[in-house]
Amino acid sequence: MSNVTEAVIQRLQLQSEKIRKRLVEIVYMSKSGHIGGSLSSVEIETALYFYVMNVDSKNPQKEGRDRFILSKGHSMEALYATLAAAGFIDNSLLDTYGKFQSPLAGHPTKKIPGIELNSGALGHGLSVGVGLAIAAKMDQKPYRTYVLMGDGEQGEGSIYEAAMSASHYKLDNLIAIIDRNCLQISGKTEDVMSLEPMRQRWEAFGWEVFDVDGNNIADVVNNFENMNCNNKPKLMIAHTTKGCGVSFMEKVAKWHHGVPNEEQYTEAITEIEDRINRLSKLL
């Protein structure tokens, strides 16, 4: 059972919608980005940075901090907006995204406070996460490592080598999350490369698996709360909606890396602001 109060959940919901709005803004202003997968992962990243992880925006390299790796590095806009909301970078820096000499690249770079790994080549994040988790065990450090992967990324063989290693070394300090929105750049994941039965596959590798509504922040937080140290690495299969929170983008493959025009941008922002206003009245 979880001790997370309704008030905390409402604050996290409100924060996630503010992050959602900001990432839509920076994609529109920069005329570039991977908006669909960023929108689907907002609640996951909000839960991690505003409730779950032991991190400090005033001291991003502090000893004993939890580590977060965005393995699906192309969905960078959600992470930039989250880092700004959490105070790791100045909010105004987001307005430079996509502009000449901006430090905000199209994939994660360690030059930005709060980012642990240059990522973007799909299939690498979990392997690095395994290394970080092993290091924590060897050094007897309490930190956890969280790795957010895409579901299209699951076709990479290196992921399953890492999965075997994590189980072999009993890395219960490693938590992987799959953003299971069922769409990738070339269409439906099951048409490109069948991933099911996903849960049974990872359980066969020796992982403890949680199926979660990845766009329901209460479900996400409660499942993170219920993860115990039992010598097994953890996998959260976060069932999400590509383009979540912008109705005309939801479950539409072209919004993997689409950019809204002015009319679409206005419609998207209006939808999100309506939810922000409703949630604000509850607090």
Secondary structure as the mmCIF struct_conf table of DSSP 4:
data_model
#
loop_
_struct_conf.conf_type_id
_struct_conf.id
_struct_conf.beg_label_comp_id
_struct_conf.beg_label_asym_id
_struct_conf.beg_label_seq_id
_struct_conf.end_label_comp_id
_struct_conf.end_label_asym_id
_struct_conf.end_label_seq_id
HELX_RH_AL_P HELX_RH_AL_P1 GLU A 6 SER A 30
TURN_TY1_P TURN_TY1_P1 LYS A 31 LYS A 31
HELX_RH_AL_P HELX_RH_AL_P2 ILE A 35 SER A 40
TURN_TY1_P TURN_TY1_P2 SER A 41 SER A 41
HELX_RH_AL_P HELX_RH_AL_P3 VAL A 42 ALA A 47
HELX_RH_PI_P HELX_RH_PI_P1 LEU A 48 VAL A 52
BEND BEND1 MET A 53 MET A 53
TURN_TY1_P TURN_TY1_P3 SER A 57 LYS A 58
BEND BEND2 ASN A 59 ASN A 59
TURN_TY1_P TURN_TY1_P4 PRO A 60 GLN A 61
TURN_TY1_P TURN_TY1_P5 GLU A 63 GLY A 64
STRN STRN1 ARG A 67 LEU A 70
BEND BEND3 SER A 71 LYS A 72
TURN_TY1_P TURN_TY1_P6 GLY A 73 HIS A 74
HELX_RH_AL_P HELX_RH_AL_P4 MET A 76 ALA A 85
TURN_TY1_P TURN_TY1_P7 ALA A 86 GLY A 87
BEND BEND4 PHE A 88 ILE A 89
HELX_RH_3T_P HELX_RH_3T_P1 ASN A 91 THR A 96
TURN_TY1_P TURN_TY1_P8 TYR A 97 GLY A 98
BEND BEND5 LYS A 99 LYS A 99
TURN_TY1_P TURN_TY1_P9 PHE A 100 GLN A 101
BEND BEND6 PRO A 103 PRO A 103
BEND BEND7 GLY A 106 HIS A 107
TURN_TY1_P TURN_TY1_P10 LYS A 110 LYS A 111
BEND BEND8 ILE A 112 ILE A 112
TURN_TY1_P TURN_TY1_P11 PRO A 113 GLY A 114
BEND BEND9 ALA A 121 ALA A 121
TURN_TY1_P TURN_TY1_P12 LEU A 122 GLY A 123
HELX_RH_AL_P HELX_RH_AL_P5 GLY A 125 MET A 138
TURN_TY1_P TURN_TY1_P13 ASP A 139 GLN A 140
STRN STRN2 THR A 145 GLY A 150
BEND BEND10 ASP A 151 ASP A 151
HELX_RH_3T_P HELX_RH_3T_P2 GLY A 152 GLY A 155
HELX_RH_AL_P HELX_RH_AL_P6 GLY A 157 HIS A 168
TURN_TY1_P TURN_TY1_P14 TYR A 169 LYS A 170
TURN_TY1_P TURN_TY1_P15 ASP A 172 ASN A 173
STRN STRN3 LEU A 174 ARG A 180
BEND BEND11 CYS A 182 CYS A 182
STRN STRN4 LEU A 183 GLN A 184
TURN_TY1_P TURN_TY1_P16 ILE A 185 SER A 186
STRN STRN5 GLY A 187 LYS A 188
HELX_RH_AL_P HELX_RH_AL_P7 THR A 189 VAL A 192
BEND BEND12 MET A 193 MET A 193
BEND BEND13 PRO A 197 PRO A 197
HELX_RH_AL_P HELX_RH_AL_P8 MET A 198 ALA A 204
TURN_TY1_P TURN_TY1_P17 PHE A 205 GLY A 206
STRN STRN6 GLU A 208 ASP A 213
TURN_TY1_P TURN_TY1_P18 GLY A 214 ASN A 215
HELX_RH_AL_P HELX_RH_AL_P9 ILE A 217 GLU A 225
TURN_TY1_P TURN_TY1_P19 ASN A 226 ASN A 226
BEND BEND14 ASN A 230 ASN A 231
STRN STRN7 LYS A 234 HIS A 239
TURN_TY1_P TURN_TY1_P20 LYS A 242 GLY A 245
BEND BEND15 VAL A 246 VAL A 246
TURN_TY1_P TURN_TY1_P21 SER A 247 LYS A 251
HELX_RH_3T_P HELX_RH_3T_P3 ALA A 253 HIS A 256
BEND BEND16 HIS A 257 HIS A 257
HELX_RH_AL_P HELX_RH_AL_P10 GLU A 262 LEU A 282
#
